[in-house]
Amino acid sequence: MSANEVTRDSKDYVGYDYKTSVVDGDKISMYLDAYENFGWVTDDSIAPSRFIGAVTLKLKRDRKILNKPELTRLQQHFEACMDEITTLENSKARTATVISMVTGIIGTAFIAGSVFAVTAEPPVIWLCIVLGIPGIIGWALPYRLFKYFVKKRALAVTPLIEQKYEEIHEICEKGNALLH
């Protein structure tokens, strides 16, 4: 008998609450472990979601579980922490992407000016060169800028993410204590 099987020792009726949750595919183990601490068991149904990289969890728990309001409050706190972790992880690349794209667009504008300078009648070669150099730099620089700003943001965000994981572990400990 596995931990996610619901068994009956008698023929009494057992009512269940059901929950469907769409979670990030790489965090599925974390969600399953945590939900177990709030009284939920899998309904043997983990399916791909319509969202890329996400899966749908189907869970159930006894409707008459003890400490249900407190478990629900802890579960909502856990879900809020997981959302904050996702937001922090996504923030690593957000600023870096914007800076890199703006740099690339500025580089493209310089290249366009260089092309217009060389195709003008008569061609202005010196202006083509003057505009072409920052344009080439603007095309070469975005990848390095992206890596630099992602690394810089990751250094700032990683301690916050670790702090949220610690908070999650404390929440799960409290939920598990209420179940026993």
C-alpha positions as semicolon CSV with decimal commas, in nm:
position;residue;x (nm);y (nm);z (nm)
1;M;0,000;0,000;0,000
2;S;0,152;0,334;-0,102
3;A;0,119;0,665;0,079
4;N;-0,114;0,808;-0,183
5;E;-0,379;0,536;-0,153
6;V;-0,689;0,613;0,043
7;T;-0,808;0,305;0,233
8;R;-1,118;0,221;0,427
9;D;-1,110;0,004;0,733
10;S;-1,488;-0,004;0,749
11;K;-1,779;0,051;0,516
12;D;-1,838;0,405;0,640
13;Y;-1,878;0,679;0,385
14;V;-1,576;0,901;0,332
15;G;-1,630;1,233;0,157
16;Y;-1,340;1,408;-0,014
17;D;-1,241;1,759;-0,108
18;Y;-1,086;1,775;-0,452
19;K;-0,821;2,012;-0,579
20;T;-0,675;2,063;-0,923
21;S;-0,353;2,255;-0,943
22;V;-0,140;2,353;-1,243
23;V;0,225;2,356;-1,141
24;D;0,560;2,407;-1,308
25;G;0,691;2,071;-1,431
26;D;1,032;2,109;-1,269
27;K;0,873;2,180;-0,928
28;I;0,625;1,892;-0,927
29;S;0,811;1,694;-0,657
30;M;0,816;1,998;-0,430
31;Y;0,441;2,049;-0,471
32;L;0,358;1,681;-0,415
33;D;0,571;1,665;-0,100
34;A;0,424;1,986;0,036
35;Y;0,059;1,906;-0,040
36;E;0,101;1,576;0,142
37;N;0,179;1,780;0,456
38;F;-0,158;1,953;0,422
39;G;-0,352;1,627;0,403
40;W;-0,376;1,596;0,024
41;V;-0,302;1,276;-0,166
42;T;-0,271;1,241;-0,542
43;D;-0,574;1,115;-0,723
44;D;-0,328;0,912;-0,938
45;S;-0,361;1,175;-1,204
46;I;-0,072;1,390;-1,316
47;A;-0,129;1,514;-1,668
48;P;0,044;1,759;-1,899
49;S;-0,116;2,101;-1,888
50;R;-0,211;2,323;-2,178
51;F;0,066;2,555;-2,056
52;I;0,416;2,475;-2,181
53;G;0,629;2,308;-1,913
54;A;0,342;2,275;-1,666
55;V;0,153;1,974;-1,533
56;T;-0,190;1,938;-1,377
57;L;-0,211;1,773;-1,035
58;K;-0,538;1,623;-0,917
59;L;-0,552;1,585;-0,541
60;K;-0,803;1,480;-0,277
61;R;-0,832;1,478;0,101
62;D;-1,085;1,373;0,360
63;R;-1,350;1,644;0,408
64;K;-1,354;1,581;0,783
65;I;-0,980;1,619;0,832
66;L;-0,884;1,772;1,165
67;N;-0,751;2,130;1,168
68;K;-0,878;2,192;0,816
69;P;-0,889;2,575;0,841
70;E;-0,532;2,594;0,969
71;L;-0,411;2,344;0,708
72;T;-0,581;2,550;0,436
73;R;-0,417;2,868;0,566
74;L;-0,075;2,700;0,567
75;Q;-0,137;2,564;0,218
76;Q;-0,221;2,911;0,088
77;H;0,094;3,046;0,250
78;F;0,295;2,770;0,080
79;E;0,139;2,850;-0,259
80;A;0,215;3,222;-0,211
81;C;0,578;3,138;-0,131
82;M;0,606;2,921;-0,442
83;D;0,462;3,205;-0,652
84;E;0,719;3,442;-0,502
85;I;0,999;3,198;-0,584
86;T;0,878;3,177;-0,944
87;T;0,863;3,556;-0,967
88;L;1,215;3,589;-0,824
89;E;1,352;3,327;-1,063
90;N;1,188;3,499;-1,360
91;S;1,329;3,835;-1,250
92;K;1,683;3,709;-1,308
93;A;1,652;3,744;-1,683
94;R;1,389;4,018;-1,714
95;T;1,614;4,325;-1,677
96;A;1,899;4,158;-1,863
97;T;1,669;4,084;-2,157
98;V;1,544;4,443;-2,177
99;I;1,897;4,589;-2,163
100;S;2,022;4,344;-2,427
101;M;1,732;4,410;-2,660
102;V;1,762;4,789;-2,631
103;T;2,135;4,764;-2,699
104;G;2,069;4,548;-3,006
105;I;1,803;4,787;-3,136
106;I;2,033;5,087;-3,091
107;G;2,305;4,894;-3,275
108;T;2,058;4,821;-3,554
109;A;1,970;5,191;-3,578
110;F;2,339;5,277;-3,620
111;I;2,378;5,008;-3,888
112;A;2,071;5,144;-4,068
113;G;2,222;5,494;-4,058
114;S;2,545;5,348;-4,194
115;V;2,359;5,181;-4,480
116;F;2,172;5,501;-4,562
117;A;2,501;5,692;-4,559
118;V;2,665;5,454;-4,806
119;T;2,362;5,438;-5,039
120;A;2,317;5,817;-5,048
121;E;2,400;6,013;-5,363
122;P;2,692;6,079;-5,339
123;P;2,794;5,807;-5,082
124;V;2,927;5,944;-4,753
125;I;3,187;5,681;-4,667
126;W;3,325;5,854;-4,360
127;L;2,973;5,871;-4,208
128;C;2,917;5,505;-4,299
129;I;3,228;5,412;-4,099
130;V;3,143;5,642;-3,807
131;L;2,792;5,494;-3,778
132;G;2,900;5,136;-3,858
133;I;3,144;5,101;-3,566
134;P;2,888;5,164;-3,287
135;G;2,640;4,955;-3,486
136;I;2,869;4,654;-3,487
137;I;2,944;4,709;-3,118
138;G;2,567;4,731;-3,057
139;W;2,525;4,392;-3,222
140;A;2,821;4,228;-3,048
141;L;2,750;4,353;-2,696
142;P;2,396;4,224;-2,609
143;Y;2,493;3,864;-2,530
144;R;2,772;3,974;-2,295
145;L;2,541;4,229;-2,131
146;F;2,274;3,964;-2,088
147;K;2,513;3,724;-1,917
148;Y;2,652;3,999;-1,693
149;F;2,313;4,127;-1,575
150;V;2,171;3,775;-1,524
151;K;2,470;3,686;-1,310
152;K;2,443;4,013;-1,114
153;R;2,069;3,964;-1,053
154;A;2,117;3,596;-0,961
155;L;2,363;3,698;-0,689
156;A;2,104;3,936;-0,544
157;V;1,806;3,700;-0,575
158;T;1,953;3,364;-0,469
159;P;1,956;3,443;-0,093
160;L;1,592;3,555;-0,116
161;I;1,496;3,232;-0,292
162;E;1,678;3,025;-0,031
163;Q;1,497;3,218;0,242
164;K;1,162;3,135;0,078
165;Y;1,253;2,765;0,061
166;E;1,333;2,771;0,433
167;E;0,997;2,936;0,498
168;I;0,828;2,662;0,294
169;H;0,999;2,390;0,498
170;E;0,875;2,551;0,820
171;I;0,521;2,573;0,680
172;C;0,530;2,205;0,581
173;E;0,658;2,107;0,925
174;K;0,368;2,293;1,087
175;G;0,119;2,127;0,850
176;N;0,262;1,782;0,914
177;A;0,243;1,839;1,291
178;L;-0,128;1,926;1,258
179;L;-0,196;1,598;1,076
180;H;-0,048;1,382;1,353
